[in-house]
């Protein structure tokens, strides 16, 4: 990417320049579109780009500034919308042939609506695996999405298109969603900051039976994520699990919240995972940096968890059925990806007594997690067990010489989805192949400010490159 077309500033810096009249939203849009056009053939991060929709939004922001009005805290910031989320005027394709040609959405999701009301400018829809089901981004509708750090590797999933677009330096942020790690896995694989808020912090009106999915963004800085959360957080009547308004301003909390003396535990494997040795070394060292920099009290604890991978994979079965319109199955079997087809085939005869056993195991896991936090405030783990694998997949079948199942490449992120707590991935370092590796910070339910503050302390102590080396403008902080 050329230096002229790269997005060099953070979302906060761009927004403040637009609010002050130093730059126009149309100028930022032009830069973003030029940057996207340059890298998109190599990355395939976009399902659709709608310049007309984006330009209309950018001109509205510029008109507000010209008339003396404040467009909002995300004024003029161009962003991508993950293709699982509604943005008025754009088709929600769900990464699937089944929805690729459906009419455009007539309204925004609550999340996107709040971002647009804050002045952000939607550019288009970023790619996702079909119905958000994989830790890589590949589907029959849009093909394979690739990682800017190494196009032979995946940017992760399911928010892979958003991660690729941001890591390439084309945009400062893009929306993401996380039902089992789909914000944090792409953040880890793509060298970004990925924050999953407490369940309900950002309203999610879609009918997810598993109650695991959280909406958010991938960014290059902690401050951008904090500002986004200040915009997006708060209750909405369409989501019965949405939380009351937060009592803190997150953009302030990342600089001032007192975390000194909090009790922290590091776990390389959470008692059940196998981790690549290089990933283990990088994340262990990063954990030590954070513990020291934040003045945390380290405690030694060994988690005892009830089969979290099995609990998560079985808990999400109803969600997939809700993605289909009535009477679609089984006539669409040949149109969906093999993974999705097998999921439908394996669960179409799922009985209520059998699902009750799933809920029973999940309740036990909830008790296990409560015990983990009985005298620990924060847990640190690798975000993923491996660095980014092949863009086309599949996930590795062997890690450190041990045969593993496909979900075991990304075994750490699903816990906070099942139990509702906040978690993030911070860029921790790089493998010998130059691939990013993430450190995961997990906190107690509703303690979003703690996780964000610790991420900010780590960011200050061990700054990370904000874009892949191919992105213009360098990698300066």
Secondary structure, DSSP 4 states (H G I P E B T S, - for coil): --TTTS--S-HHHHHHHHHTTSS-HHHHHHHHHHHHHHHHHHH--EEEE-HHHHHHHHHHHHHHHHTT----TTTT-EEEEETTS-BTTB---TTSTTTTTSPPPSS--HHHHHHHHTT-EEEEEE--SGGG--SS-EETTTEE--BTTBTTB---SSSHHHHHHHHTTS-SEEEEEESSSTTHHHHHHHT-EEEEPPTTSB---S--TT---EEEEEESSHHHHHHHHHHH-B--TT-TTPPPPPSS-HHHHHHH---TT-EEEE-SSTTT----HHHHHHHHHHHHHHHHHTT-EE-------S-HHHHHHHHTHHHHHHTSPTT-TTTTGGGS-HHHHHHHHHHTT--HHHHHHHHHHHHHHHHHHHHHTSS-SEEEEES-SSS--BTT-PPPSEETTEE--GGGGG-STHHHHHH---EEEEEEEE-TTS-EEEEEEEE-TT-HHHHHHHHHHHHHHS---SS-TTSTTTT--
